Amino acid sequence: MDILLERYAELIVKSALKLEKGDVLSINTEEENSEIAHSIARIARDITGNGSYIQNIENGKVTETEEAESEYPISQRPTALLYLPVYRAFGEVEDGKILTPPELQAFRHLSEPLDNPEPSIPFVTAPVPSEEWGRMLDEDGGIREASILLSDLLSLSEDTYLEERKEMEDIIIYERDRLNEGEYSGCRIEDEEGTDISFSFLPGSRFASSVSTLRSGRRFVPTVYASDIFRAIDPSSAEGYLTITHPIMVFGHVIRSLSCRVEKGRITDFTSDEESGRVFSLFLAQEENAGRISELVLAEEGTTAASMDIMAQPEWDRMRGAALTIGGPRPESLASDEARRKANDSLLTLTLPIGSDTTTITAIAKDGGETVIMEDGFIRED
């Protein structure tokens, strides 16, 4: 295995999962990811002192469980989980078809259940470079294209790649906590690229981040890379219009231009090219709440992700600057039973990037006072 994947394996273990002495890791994957799975198990053993379970998956079912890097049978249950998915090519979706949850998952549009319990152990999903992923980035590309993206995003060519991820996490946690101190009730977003929209935050919600924390205080990063802060929006409150500033992927089709009118929280009209319009219409038609604005995403323009056109990984594509999610929001920002009851309940989710270096986001306090929290694409310090 080349040095890039060795460093990626190390980053997954030390930065994303943050394994500790005594942990037991369970890795779920398919046969083609066997090499990196065993590399991860070796790195995990050196930290934890234990072997790892490697579960081979075929057609969604576990067919074999191997106890890797262990001289003796592993008697302990897993204390950390890792999923190494295999990137699949997208098929065509016929007009008028209503997709099932497994089909939505295959297109990476299935939302998380809003009543998800807080995690009890670290869990991470880590994509692995492949031919199919590379072709989604560039039709003439391949595994090298995906490897270059991974290396650039995670600074794997730099000896300081682990330190850089730690610094980014610390910044995100600091900015998230500072935003929550503001007790804001809503926001207005303005951008010279074609966005002017206002909305209220969902009562009982709070700013959360892709850096997750267990009740024990232990941190981990479910998405491997993290640079965003997000909060649920009252699903009937958004008013205005928005224009995407980065391409998005909808049912496997890349949409490069899209402008939407939003009224009472719902997309009521949009403009795009003919084929993109057909695919986006199909997304909105899947269910009643698919086109409701449900979440604000804050990510700064100065990150590596912001400079990337599209990564063909929704978990990372939503981190390319300020964005708004339609469909189901992520449950992490729903801090109360009231928020979970009133959040936009949808099986689908899609994040629309609307940020640029001209983005200004003004937060509105409960007393009506206004504070600029993001300016020129960066979260403000004061």
Secondary structure, DSSP 4 states (H G I P E B T S, - for coil): --HHHHHHHHHIIIIIS---TT--EEEEE-GGGHHHHHHHHHHHHHHHSS-EEEEEEETTEEEEEEEET-SS---SPPSEEEE-PPP-------TTPPPPHHHHHHTT-BPPPTTPPPPSS-EEE-----HHHHHHH-TT--HHHHHHHHHHHHTTTSTTHHHHHHHHHHHHHHHHHHHHHT-EEEEEEEETTTEEEEEEBPTTB--EESSEE-TTS-EE-TTSS---EEEEB-TTT-EEEEE-SS-EEETTEEE---EEEEETTEEEEEE--HHHHHHHHHHHTTSTTTTBEEEEEE--TTSTGGG-S--S-HHHHTTSSSEEEEEPPPGGGB-SHHHHHHS---SBEEEEE---TT-EEEEEETTS-EEEEEETTEE---
